[in-house]
Amino acid sequence: MTILKRWVISIISLFHSVKDENLRWQQANQHGLIKLKHDRILAEKALEAELKKRSAQLEHDISLLKTKHDAELSMFKTKCKQDIKDYKQYLDALDQLKSSIQTSYTHLPEAIAFTIHHHAKYLLNRMWEAEDFEQKMQQEMQLIRFMTTVHEDARSYLEGATTENLPEKTLNLIRQQ
C-alpha cells in the first residue's frame, strides 16, 4: 500500500505543481492579460463606432441617390407628358391636313385623302420612334417635305394654278417613299 500511497502522493504533488506553475504564470502575465482584454474591448468599441459611421454614410448615400432618382424620375415624367402633348398636337395638325385636302379637293375620293393622312401619320411615327438624333432629324425633314407638298398641291389647286384633279406631287412623293 505504500507504493500506492507514494504513487497517489506523487500524482497529487504533480497536480499541485502544475496548478502552482499555472498560478505563477497568471500572476506574471496578469498585466498582459488585462491589457489584452482592455485592447479587445477598445477594438470592439472602435469597430462598433466604425460600423455606425459607415452605416450613417451609407444611409446618407442612399438618401442622396433616392433624391437624385426622384428628381430624374420627375423630369422624365414631365418630359413624357410634354412628348405626349406634342404628339397629340402633331396628330391634330395631321387631322387638319386631311380636312384641308378634303376641302380643297371636294371631288377627291375619301380613300385618297385617308391614304395621304395615313402616310403623314406613318412619317410622324417613324420620326417619333427614331432612336438616333440624326435619324430623327431626317425623318422630321421627310415629314415637313411631305406636309409642304400637300399644302402646295392644295394651294395650287384652289388658286387654279394647276389643272390636275389630284394632288399629283403628293401622290408622287408617297410613291417614292
VMD Tcl script that draws the C-alpha trace (Angstrom):
set ca {
  {0.00 0.00 0.00}
  {2.90 2.28 0.49}
  {3.59 2.11 -3.23}
  {0.05 3.09 -3.94}
  {0.28 5.83 -1.36}
  {3.53 7.18 -2.88}
  {2.05 6.99 -6.29}
  {-1.09 8.96 -5.22}
  {1.11 11.48 -3.39}
  {3.32 11.96 -6.43}
  {0.21 12.47 -8.63}
  {-1.16 14.97 -6.12}
  {2.25 16.69 -5.99}
  {2.36 16.82 -9.78}
  {-1.16 18.23 -9.83}
  {-0.22 20.90 -7.27}
  {2.97 21.79 -9.08}
  {1.03 22.25 -12.34}
  {-1.51 24.43 -10.52}
  {1.31 26.39 -8.85}
  {3.04 26.86 -12.20}
  {-0.23 28.00 -13.75}
  {-0.78 30.44 -10.89}
  {2.76 31.83 -11.23}
  {2.26 32.23 -14.98}
  {-1.08 34.03 -14.47}
  {0.48 36.30 -11.83}
  {3.47 37.03 -14.08}
  {1.25 37.72 -17.10}
  {-1.73 39.26 -15.31}
  {-0.85 42.74 -16.54}
  {-0.60 41.49 -20.14}
  {-3.91 39.60 -19.87}
  {-5.67 42.69 -18.51}
  {-4.13 44.77 -21.30}
  {-5.29 42.22 -23.90}
  {-8.84 42.27 -22.51}
  {-8.78 46.06 -22.45}
  {-7.42 46.21 -26.02}
  {-10.09 43.76 -27.19}
  {-12.84 45.89 -25.60}
  {-11.37 49.02 -27.20}
  {-11.12 47.28 -30.58}
  {-14.75 46.13 -30.32}
  {-15.85 49.68 -29.47}
  {-13.77 51.11 -32.33}
  {-15.27 48.55 -34.71}
  {-18.75 49.38 -33.46}
  {-18.07 53.12 -33.96}
  {-16.70 52.47 -37.46}
  {-19.77 50.38 -38.33}
  {-22.06 53.16 -37.08}
  {-20.08 55.70 -39.10}
  {-20.26 53.58 -42.27}
  {-23.93 52.89 -41.67}
  {-24.61 56.61 -41.39}
  {-22.55 57.24 -44.55}
  {-24.47 54.54 -46.41}
  {-27.80 55.98 -45.25}
  {-26.65 59.40 -46.46}
  {-25.53 57.96 -49.82}
  {-28.83 56.11 -50.21}
  {-30.72 59.29 -49.38}
  {-28.75 61.23 -52.00}
  {-29.33 58.52 -54.60}
  {-33.03 58.43 -53.79}
  {-33.28 62.22 -54.10}
  {-31.39 62.12 -57.39}
  {-33.55 59.27 -58.66}
  {-36.75 61.05 -57.63}
  {-35.61 64.22 -59.43}
  {-34.68 62.27 -62.58}
  {-37.99 60.41 -62.47}
  {-39.91 63.66 -62.09}
  {-38.02 65.19 -65.01}
  {-38.62 62.09 -67.13}
  {-42.36 62.12 -66.31}
  {-42.54 65.81 -67.23}
  {-40.70 65.13 -70.48}
  {-43.02 62.23 -71.30}
  {-46.09 64.36 -70.60}
  {-44.71 67.08 -72.87}
  {-43.91 64.48 -75.56}
  {-47.49 63.17 -75.38}
  {-48.83 66.71 -75.65}
  {-46.58 67.40 -78.65}
  {-47.58 64.13 -80.30}
  {-51.29 64.96 -79.85}
  {-50.67 68.37 -81.42}
  {-48.99 66.68 -84.38}
  {-51.96 64.35 -84.77}
  {-54.35 67.30 -84.61}
  {-52.30 69.04 -87.31}
  {-52.48 65.91 -89.47}
  {-56.25 65.80 -89.00}
  {-56.38 69.43 -90.14}
  {-54.25 68.43 -93.14}
  {-56.77 65.72 -94.03}
  {-59.63 68.23 -93.70}
  {-57.72 70.69 -95.85}
  {-57.26 68.06 -98.56}
  {-60.95 67.13 -98.42}
  {-61.96 70.81 -98.57}
  {-59.58 71.64 -101.41}
  {-60.34 68.56 -103.49}
  {-64.06 68.12 -102.97}
  {-64.22 65.64 -105.85}
  {-61.32 63.57 -104.44}
  {-62.28 60.07 -103.28}
  {-62.19 59.84 -99.49}
  {-59.80 56.88 -99.71}
  {-57.11 59.08 -101.28}
  {-57.47 61.68 -98.52}
  {-57.21 58.89 -95.95}
  {-54.15 57.46 -97.75}
  {-52.41 60.84 -97.63}
  {-53.39 61.25 -93.98}
  {-52.22 57.72 -93.18}
  {-48.88 58.31 -94.91}
  {-48.39 61.51 -92.91}
  {-49.10 59.57 -89.68}
  {-46.64 56.89 -90.81}
  {-43.93 59.55 -91.30}
  {-44.80 61.08 -87.92}
  {-44.49 57.71 -86.19}
  {-41.14 56.99 -87.87}
  {-39.88 60.38 -86.71}
  {-41.23 59.84 -83.19}
  {-39.76 56.36 -82.80}
  {-36.29 57.20 -84.19}
  {-33.63 56.48 -81.57}
  {-30.74 58.41 -83.08}
  {-30.92 62.24 -83.24}
  {-29.65 62.36 -86.82}
  {-32.18 59.75 -87.87}
  {-34.93 61.70 -86.07}
  {-33.95 64.87 -87.94}
  {-34.03 63.06 -91.30}
  {-37.50 61.71 -90.53}
  {-38.66 65.15 -89.45}
  {-37.39 66.67 -92.71}
  {-39.27 63.97 -94.64}
  {-42.48 64.80 -92.77}
  {-42.02 68.54 -93.33}
  {-41.31 67.98 -97.03}
  {-44.42 65.81 -97.32}
  {-46.71 68.25 -95.49}
  {-45.33 71.19 -97.52}
  {-46.01 69.30 -100.73}
  {-49.58 68.55 -99.63}
  {-50.19 72.23 -98.84}
  {-48.60 73.36 -102.12}
  {-50.81 70.95 -104.06}
  {-53.93 72.18 -102.26}
  {-52.99 75.87 -102.69}
  {-52.19 75.42 -106.38}
  {-55.49 73.66 -106.99}
  {-57.53 76.26 -105.11}
  {-55.78 79.14 -106.89}
  {-56.37 77.44 -110.22}
  {-52.63 77.30 -110.88}
  {-52.95 73.63 -111.83}
  {-55.41 71.72 -113.98}
  {-54.78 68.41 -112.28}
  {-57.72 66.95 -110.38}
  {-55.48 65.04 -107.98}
  {-52.67 66.16 -105.68}
  {-50.08 64.67 -108.06}
  {-46.94 65.95 -106.30}
  {-48.18 64.48 -103.02}
  {-49.06 61.14 -104.59}
  {-45.67 61.02 -106.38}
  {-43.92 61.67 -103.08}
  {-45.85 58.80 -101.47}
  {-44.82 56.50 -104.36}
  {-41.15 57.48 -103.93}
  {-41.16 56.67 -100.24}
}
mol new
graphics top color blue
foreach p $ca { graphics top sphere $p radius 0.5 }
foreach p [lrange $ca 0 end-1] q [lrange $ca 1 end] { graphics top cylinder $p $q radius 0.2 }
display resetview
